[in-house]
Amino acid sequence: MAMTVFTHPGRHRVAVLARAVLLPIELGIVHQLFGQARQGASADGEPLYEVATCSPAPGDVTTDGDFTVAVAHGPEALAEADTVIVLSSYEDYVQETPALPAPLAEALALVRPGVRVASICTGAFVLASAGLLDGHTATTHWRYTELFARLFPRVGLDPDVLYTDGGSVLTSAGCAAGIDLCLHMIRCDHGTAVANDVARRTVVPPHREGGQVQYIRRPVPGRSAPGTSAAREWALRRLQDPITLRQLAARESMSVRHFTRRFREESGLTPMAWLTRQRIELARELLEESDTPVEQVAARTGLGTAANLRRHFHEALGVSPSAYRTTFRGPAPRA
């Protein structure tokens, strides 16, 4: 009888597929983030995931550094996984055909139908080569989007975003965007509180929207150039209040035009789009963690009315606030 790779029944099983010339930081990201997720967003809670690293053949896997990674598991881990995450490889950067090497194709064939499959950075090349991205929107590192588009015309490439979520198939841009993607999956599985707890304990931003641009040409203002962080901090403390663009600009003593341009350079979003996203994030937390009526959630997040909350919530997440709450808190008790 074959040995089981995953040994903790009840935990969500994550298989990380590593290939030759991998980037170790990506492997660390997956293990660190999923490994930190705990029941009840508590350090004393039970782990919610079990993570196993595998490769098409077990053994030492080369990296882009001066060391190797000893991978104990072969492709059998893919057959047991609930989520499969494909890391990038420097070999992706010189790919000239859409065909997969036979061992890699045979390994991916073990993934069960319906299993969630995700990629970090140029791992998207593997998913596309396997046909898993046909008809989906996907992204990859901005430096390799032209090559990707040429090799995989059946994939709807979005070269600008941090990550994409097609339900059963997800992709991310560069390795840092892999952090955002992993937190997004944890948030989808277990809610904002757990994802935020993981982010706090690993000291990373708790949430960057997938649609945020992955490459901003001027991400850091010059030493003498004013930024917009004070305005953002001011807004986050009063999301329940009406906030105008003019008020935000005044916090930084800038004209509206200058502030808007600087804000977009720093965040990749317009000020009001950013503000709406922060309000949606606060609404998610309230819906997950409390029984506050939807009308009060709308008021406390600055979205005004229940109808306005429902509209923004559906645009951002594709579900109603009530359906979202049910996902994390169960159906409301009958009167």
MODALIN-V317238 format. One record per residue. N is the residue number from 0. RES is the residue in one letter. PSI is psi as a letter, one per 30 degrees, with the letter a starting at -180 (999 if undefined). OMEGA is omega as a letter, one per 30 degrees, with the letter a starting at -180 (NA if undefined). D_FIRST is the distance of its C-alpha to the first C-alpha in Angstrom with 2 decimals. Layout:
BEGIN
N/RES/PSI/OMEGA/D_FIRST + N/RES/PSI/OMEGA/D_FIRST
END
This chain:
BEGIN
0/M/k/a/0.00 + 1/A/k/l/3.81 + 2/M/k/l/6.49 + 3/T/k/l/9.17 + 4/V/e/a/12.50 + 5/F/k/a/14.73 + 6/T/g/a/14.97 + 7/H/i/l/18.13 + 8/P/k/l/18.00 + 9/G/f/l/21.37 + 10/R/k/l/22.25 + 11/H/k/a/22.81 + 12/R/j/a/20.26 + 13/V/k/l/22.16 + 14/A/k/l/20.76 + 15/V/j/a/23.49 + 16/L/j/a/23.51 + 17/A/k/l/25.43 + 18/R/l/a/27.03 + 19/A/k/a/29.34 + 20/V/h/l/32.68 + 21/L/l/l/31.60 + 22/L/j/a/34.02 + 23/P/f/a/32.70 + 24/I/e/a/34.80 + 25/E/e/l/32.74 + 26/L/e/l/29.47 + 27/G/e/l/31.36 + 28/I/e/a/32.80 + 29/V/e/a/29.54 + 30/H/e/a/28.07 + 31/Q/e/a/31.43 + 32/L/e/l/32.32 + 33/F/e/l/29.12 + 34/G/f/a/28.46 + 35/Q/f/a/31.92 + 36/A/k/a/31.61 + 37/R/k/l/31.92 + 38/Q/k/l/32.34 + 39/G/g/a/36.08 + 40/A/h/a/36.99 + 41/S/k/l/37.19 + 42/A/f/l/36.18 + 43/D/f/a/35.01 + 44/G/l/l/32.92 + 45/E/k/l/29.16 + 46/P/k/a/27.57 + 47/L/f/a/27.14 + 48/Y/l/l/24.73 + 49/E/k/a/21.76 + 50/V/k/l/22.18 + 51/A/k/l/19.86 + 52/T/k/l/21.27 + 53/C/l/l/19.58 + 54/S/l/l/21.01 + 55/P/f/l/20.46 + 56/A/k/a/19.40 + 57/P/l/a/18.76 + 58/G/a/l/21.72 + 59/D/k/l/25.36 + 60/V/k/a/26.91 + 61/T/l/l/30.69 + 62/T/a/l/32.95 + 63/D/g/l/36.60 + 64/G/a/a/37.50 + 65/D/h/l/37.63 + 66/F/l/l/34.11 + 67/T/l/l/30.49 + 68/V/k/l/27.56 + 69/A/j/a/24.38 + 70/V/j/a/21.52 + 71/A/f/a/18.15 + 72/H/k/l/16.10 + 73/G/a/a/15.97 + 74/P/f/l/16.30 + 75/E/f/l/12.88 + 76/A/e/a/14.94 + 77/L/e/a/17.30 + 78/A/f/a/14.98 + 79/E/f/a/14.65 + 80/A/l/l/18.30 + 81/D/f/l/21.29 + 82/T/k/l/23.69 + 83/V/k/l/23.51 + 84/I/k/a/26.40 + 85/V/k/l/27.41 + 86/L/l/l/29.64 + 87/S/l/l/32.55 + 88/S/k/l/33.06 + 89/Y/f/l/36.32 + 90/E/f/l/35.30 + 91/D/f/a/35.84 + 92/Y/f/a/39.50 + 93/V/g/a/40.20 + 94/Q/k/a/38.18 + 95/E/f/l/40.36 + 96/T/l/l/38.31 + 97/P/g/a/36.12 + 98/A/k/l/33.32 + 99/L/k/l/29.98 + 100/P/k/a/28.55 + 101/A/e/a/25.82 + 102/P/e/l/22.95 + 103/L/e/l/24.10 + 104/A/e/l/24.49 + 105/E/e/l/20.99 + 106/A/e/a/19.67 + 107/L/f/l/21.90 + 108/A/f/l/20.89 + 109/L/f/a/17.54 + 110/V/k/a/19.66 + 111/R/k/l/19.69 + 112/P/k/l/23.18 + 113/G/f/l/25.28 + 114/V/k/l/23.67 + 115/R/k/a/26.50 + 116/V/k/a/26.99 + 117/A/l/l/29.62 + 118/S/l/l/31.20 + 119/I/k/l/33.39 + 120/C/b/a/36.38 + 121/T/g/l/35.82 + 122/G/f/l/32.17 + 123/A/f/l/33.91 + 124/F/e/a/34.39 + 125/V/e/l/30.64 + 126/L/e/l/30.50 + 127/A/e/l/33.65 + 128/S/e/l/32.45 + 129/A/f/l/29.40 + 130/G/g/a/31.89 + 131/L/f/a/30.73 + 132/L/f/l/34.26 + 133/D/k/l/36.28 + 134/G/f/l/38.79 + 135/H/l/l/38.05 + 136/T/k/a/40.19 + 137/A/l/l/38.74 + 138/T/l/l/40.05 + 139/T/a/a/39.44 + 140/H/k/a/41.45 + 141/W/f/a/45.12 + 142/R/f/a/45.66 + 143/Y/g/a/43.29 + 144/T/e/l/44.16 + 145/E/e/l/46.43 + 146/L/e/a/43.76 + 147/F/e/a/41.24 + 148/A/e/a/43.80 + 149/R/e/a/44.60 + 150/L/f/a/41.03 + 151/F/i/a/39.90 + 152/P/f/a/42.87 + 153/R/f/a/40.79 + 154/V/k/l/39.88 + 155/G/j/a/42.51 + 156/L/k/l/42.95 + 157/D/j/a/44.61 + 158/P/f/a/45.52 + 159/D/f/a/47.13 + 160/V/l/l/44.72 + 161/L/e/l/42.36 + 162/Y/l/l/39.44 + 163/T/k/l/38.77 + 164/D/j/l/36.78 + 165/G/g/a/35.95 + 166/G/d/a/33.72 + 167/S/f/l/30.29 + 168/V/k/a/31.34 + 169/L/l/l/33.31 + 170/T/l/l/34.94 + 171/S/l/l/37.00 + 172/A/b/a/39.71 + 173/G/l/a/39.88 + 174/C/e/l/37.60 + 175/A/e/l/39.85 + 176/A/f/l/39.47 + 177/G/e/l/35.74 + 178/I/e/l/36.81 + 179/D/e/a/38.61 + 180/L/e/l/35.73 + 181/C/e/l/33.21 + 182/L/e/l/35.81 + 183/H/e/l/36.45 + 184/M/e/l/32.83 + 185/I/e/l/32.79 + 186/R/e/l/36.12 + 187/C/e/a/34.92 + 188/D/e/a/31.88 + 189/H/g/l/33.67 + 190/G/l/a/37.37 + 191/T/e/a/40.13 + 192/A/e/l/40.20 + 193/V/e/a/36.66 + 194/A/e/l/37.23 + 195/N/e/l/40.61 + 196/D/e/l/39.25 + 197/V/e/a/36.73 + 198/A/e/l/39.64 + 199/R/e/a/41.90 + 200/R/f/l/39.52 + 201/T/g/l/38.84 + 202/V/h/l/42.55 + 203/V/l/l/42.32 + 204/P/k/a/44.24 + 205/P/f/a/42.59 + 206/H/k/l/43.12 + 207/R/k/a/44.37 + 208/E/k/a/44.53 + 209/G/e/a/42.54 + 210/G/f/l/45.75 + 211/Q/k/a/47.48 + 212/V/k/a/48.44 + 213/Q/f/a/46.20 + 214/Y/j/l/49.06 + 215/I/k/a/52.40 + 216/R/f/l/54.94 + 217/R/i/a/56.77 + 218/P/f/a/54.23 + 219/V/k/l/56.26 + 220/P/l/l/59.99 + 221/G/l/a/62.38 + 222/R/e/a/63.50 + 223/S/f/a/66.76 + 224/A/k/l/65.38 + 225/P/k/l/64.94 + 226/G/a/a/61.58 + 227/T/g/a/60.61 + 228/S/e/a/58.32 + 229/A/e/l/61.06 + 230/A/e/l/61.44 + 231/R/e/l/57.73 + 232/E/e/l/57.69 + 233/W/e/a/60.82 + 234/A/e/a/59.30 + 235/L/f/l/56.05 + 236/R/f/a/58.17 + 237/R/h/a/59.97 + 238/L/f/a/57.67 + 239/Q/f/a/59.22 + 240/D/l/l/62.60 + 241/P/k/a/63.97 + 242/I/k/a/63.60 + 243/T/l/l/65.45 + 244/L/e/l/65.08 + 245/R/e/l/68.54 + 246/Q/e/l/67.56 + 247/L/e/l/64.56 + 248/A/e/a/66.76 + 249/A/e/l/69.37 + 250/R/f/l/66.92 + 251/E/g/a/66.77 + 252/S/h/l/70.48 + 253/M/l/l/69.62 + 254/S/l/l/70.84 + 255/V/e/a/68.47 + 256/R/e/a/68.11 + 257/H/e/a/67.38 + 258/F/e/a/64.96 + 259/T/e/l/63.01 + 260/R/e/a/62.73 + 261/R/e/l/61.67 + 262/F/e/a/59.16 + 263/R/e/l/57.50 + 264/E/e/a/57.43 + 265/E/e/a/55.63 + 266/S/f/a/53.18 + 267/G/g/a/52.97 + 268/L/l/l/54.18 + 269/T/l/a/57.55 + 270/P/e/a/58.65 + 271/M/e/l/58.58 + 272/A/e/l/55.16 + 273/W/e/a/53.83 + 274/L/e/l/55.61 + 275/T/e/a/54.10 + 276/R/e/l/50.57 + 277/Q/e/l/51.25 + 278/R/e/l/52.50 + 279/I/e/l/49.43 + 280/E/e/l/47.22 + 281/L/e/l/49.35 + 282/A/e/l/49.11 + 283/R/e/a/45.31 + 284/E/e/a/45.37 + 285/L/e/l/47.88 + 286/L/e/a/45.96 + 287/E/e/a/42.68 + 288/E/f/a/44.20 + 289/S/l/l/47.17 + 290/D/g/l/48.61 + 291/T/k/l/51.64 + 292/P/l/a/53.06 + 293/V/e/a/52.66 + 294/E/e/l/56.44 + 295/Q/e/l/56.43 + 296/V/e/l/53.46 + 297/A/e/a/55.54 + 298/A/e/a/58.54 + 299/R/f/l/56.71 + 300/T/f/l/55.16 + 301/G/g/l/58.42 + 302/L/f/l/57.29 + 303/G/d/a/60.08 + 304/T/l/l/59.22 + 305/A/e/l/56.16 + 306/A/e/l/56.73 + 307/N/e/l/56.79 + 308/L/e/l/53.61 + 309/R/e/a/51.85 + 310/R/e/a/53.07 + 311/H/e/a/51.99 + 312/F/e/a/48.66 + 313/H/e/l/47.84 + 314/E/e/a/48.97 + 315/A/e/a/46.77 + 316/L/f/l/43.61 + 317/G/g/l/43.93 + 318/V/l/l/43.94 + 319/S/l/l/46.63 + 320/P/e/a/47.04 + 321/S/e/l/46.32 + 322/A/e/l/43.07 + 323/Y/e/l/42.05 + 324/R/e/a/42.88 + 325/T/e/l/40.91 + 326/T/e/a/37.76 + 327/F/f/a/38.00 + 328/R/f/a/39.99 + 329/G/l/a/39.24 + 330/P/k/l/41.96 + 331/A/k/l/45.37 + 332/P/k/l/46.20 + 333/R/k/l/48.63 + 334/A/999/NA/52.18
END
